[in-house]
Each structure stands twice: as structure tokens, then as C-alpha cells.
Amino acid sequence: MSGIDNEVFNTLERAESADVNDLQSLAARFLSEMARYGLASKRIADPNAETVGPAVLGGLLVTPSGNDVSVSPGVMGQQSATLPPVPGPLDSPYRLSRNAAAQTVVMPAPGGTTFYLIEAQMVEVTTVNSLRDIWTAPAGPFVPALVPKQRERQIVFQLLTGGAQAPAPSGGDWVPIAIVRRPGGGGPVAFSDIIDVRPLVSDRAPAVVVRERRSVVTTLAASNLVDVAVEVSGRGGKRAAIATALDVTAVGILDPTTVLAGNTAYHLYLAPWSPLTLAVRQQGLVSFEGVLVLSAVAPTADGTNSGVLNLPAPYNILPALVGSAYHVATLARNAGNTGWLYQRTGDSHTSVVPPLAATGAPALGDFPLNLYGVPATAKTVVLEVVHDGVGAPLSNTTINLQDTGSATNLRSWVTYDDRLTRITTEIPYNPATGVDLNYSAPAPAPGGLFQVRLLGYSD
């Protein structure tokens, strides 16, 4: 007996064609349900809930073909109770379909630069009709008739027209495959004109943002250029970006609502595109999976965006919702607003060229530290505290590092007030409060100097 759902054919039973059709339906349902729940398990992170969505199992890759594009063979799954044939009692609503041979999608020649979206959908096609003897009720005879003998679940494509921005996906029974840029007047399609948005099947994603690899380095000179190599996983699947000497203030990366200012922190994210949280991907001088965007929106402690992100062109017809983008790095703007302060981020640790966090004459009380370049994802900060005293020999004072508004010391030491003292320390960081430098009794001698510099942080 078969090990899956099956139709039983009993010994000496009169055969009926409906039984054979039911047998095929049961086998197809079992296969479709395996795909439906197997793909859902790999596409979500929350073990207590599953979301069944469209998935490209492989193929359907869009490549240039002269003035048009070609979609390669591939297999796709999508959830639909409305696509014909409408599922019956023995059918699964998860519809598998196959593109058996490369298909050409004809691209327009617009008057100006226009972005198009290619979408795919399952369609059932009768591929073979044959003559068969059909019994005529009630008493016969058999009469030859041309009847369908083979049907296939194939894939059809449609083209949505946008403008300076890519059009929003249709949703429903259409699955996004690729964004294609066409210049005014048309001409041959280049690989750089194609942005892949297939909802690919990936391994189970972690419930929190995990930076599997990260290297973000700015230049020593005042510059907008950044070297980026990052791979991040989270609820939305894996995203990545690799680029050298990338101007992250360019219009293709900067949030169009963000205006840069000196002595201010900005945050680099890998965001999804569209409500389907698609990870757009492209290779070239900048290789990415996910929309790379620089924004003034701060990250949360779990490494996602705390507010809505307005995406750069051609993606900004749709924003990235709160919590959907992965924080890559925080970059601190220099005072003159001419570039970034130097930093070197490797995986979970960031080192910076020490900017002043506070400076002044020692006195009893609290001195809030300006740590604007430290993101909410940071767990610790590394500080250098310098006290240059001018007091009498052997006089001393106590220096403390505290959460702002707290009298609990994170780090304390006694310094002699007639000499130079330099302390480097790593302390826990609470982004909700910040850090104060505190002088407690005995009071420091007037006329001295203190400086606090940020050396780095870990997140």
C-alpha cells in the first residue's frame, strides 16, 4: 500500500475514471502541502506562527536579451484559493508551477527613464488533446471525441509600469520577479538595469538581528566614502552588501527626507522593499541584497529601525516599516559636515579616532558625556579619561562614571590632584540614559583640566 494519501482499487472492482483522477489529486495535494509548510518553516523566524507566502524554489532568473529580457526555467510556489482551476476538496491551495523553457518578456522603449516590474503567476495549460472513444449515455455507443489528455501548471508574466520609481507589486496572485530600468528611447538591456526581487527560499532566519560578518571603515580624511562588507540575518531572511569607496550620502543610498548636519549620527540599514519584504539584489561596483539606506532614524537595541524609513530611488514609492530593516552601522558626522569621523567596525566592535566627549575644568558634580556616535545597539563603551590637576602635592579627588541621573558608579578611581592621570576603561552602556562623568568629594583643585574621549564601543 502506498505510503501517502491514496485511492484504493479493490480486487475485481469495476474501474471508474473518476477514481484515477482522485488518485492524481491526492498525490498532488500531498506534494503541494509538503512544499507549502516546508517553505513556510524556512521563511519565518517565529516558531509560534507561520506565514505562507510566495517562494521561488530556483530559477526564474531575469537576464538581458537584446532590447528585451529573458526569464530562465524555474519553479515557483504561491498560496491562492482563487487561481483557476479553483481548488476542490482534494486539492491544496498552495499552487506549484514550472517554467520549462526560457521566456522572453518584451520591454518598452519609454520616452524617459522608467522602471518596470515583472511579475509571475501560475496558469494551468492544456498541452495535449487526443481522440478518445467516449461512451454516450445511456446505452452507448462509444463515439470518438477530441478531449484534453495532459495539463501543466505553467508560469505567465506581466509587466507593471512605474516612472522614476519602481511600481509597487500587485500583491494577490502575482509574484514579483525583477525590476528593470529602461532609459528614454530604449536600446539594449544591460545587467546593471536588472534588479532581482524574487522571493527566494532561504534557511530559517533568527528571531533577532545577527551580524554574521561586518566590516565598515571610513577614511582618515574628511570624506563621505565608506568601505562596507556585511552579511546580516533576521526575521526577513539574509541580507548583504559589499562595496569599496562607497559614497553613502549619494542619492541612491541617502533617505530622501534626511538632511545631513555636523556633529550628528546617521545610521546605515539594509531594508526590505514592498509589503512582501523582498530583498532586492544586484551585482556590480556595489553588490547588495536588500536596499542599502542611510537615515537619521535611530536603531532600536535589537538592531532594527525605530521609525519608518523612506527609501532612495527607485524604491521610495514604498517605505520600510518599523522593525523591518537591519542596522548595519552608525556613522558620526564631523563638525564641519564635510565627511565622517574615522571609524573601523569589525563584527561586534567599533574603534574610532577619539572625538572629545567632554572637556572642562574639574568641579564637583556631573558632566554629561556627548556620545552621539554610539548607537542604541551598543552594550559597552570604551572611554579615555584624562585629569590634569594643579592642586597641592598628595591632594586627591574621586572620579566616577555613572548612568545619567544615577548615583551608582559604573567605574570609580582616585586621582592625585597635582599630576596628570590618564585612565582607559570599558563600561556598560545604557542608551536610554547615557553616561556622566562625576567628581565627588573631596573637591578637585580649581584651575585643572579634564577631558573624556570615546575610543570605541561594542554591540
Secondary structure, DSSP 8 states (H G I E B T S, - for coil): --SSS-----TT----HHHHHHHHHHHHHHHHHHHHHHHHHHH---TT------EEEEE--EEEETTEEEE--EEEEEE-SSSSS---TT--SEEEEEE-S-EEE-----SS-EEEEEEEEEEEEEEEEEEEEEE-TTT--EEEEEEEEEEEEEEEEEEEE-SSS------TT-EEEEEEEE-TT-----GGGEEE---B------SS-EEEEEEEEE-SSS-SEEEEEEEEEETTEEEEEEEEEEETTSTTTB-TT----TT-EEEEEEE-BTTTTB--EE-SSEEEESEEEEES--B-TTSBBSS-B---TTSTTS-B-TT-SEEEEEEEB-TTSSSB--EEEETTEEEE---EEEEE---SEEEE---TTS-TT-SEEEEEEEEE--S-TT-EEEEEEEETT---EEEEEEEETTSEEEEEEEEE--TTT-EEEEEESS---TT-EEEEEEEEEE-
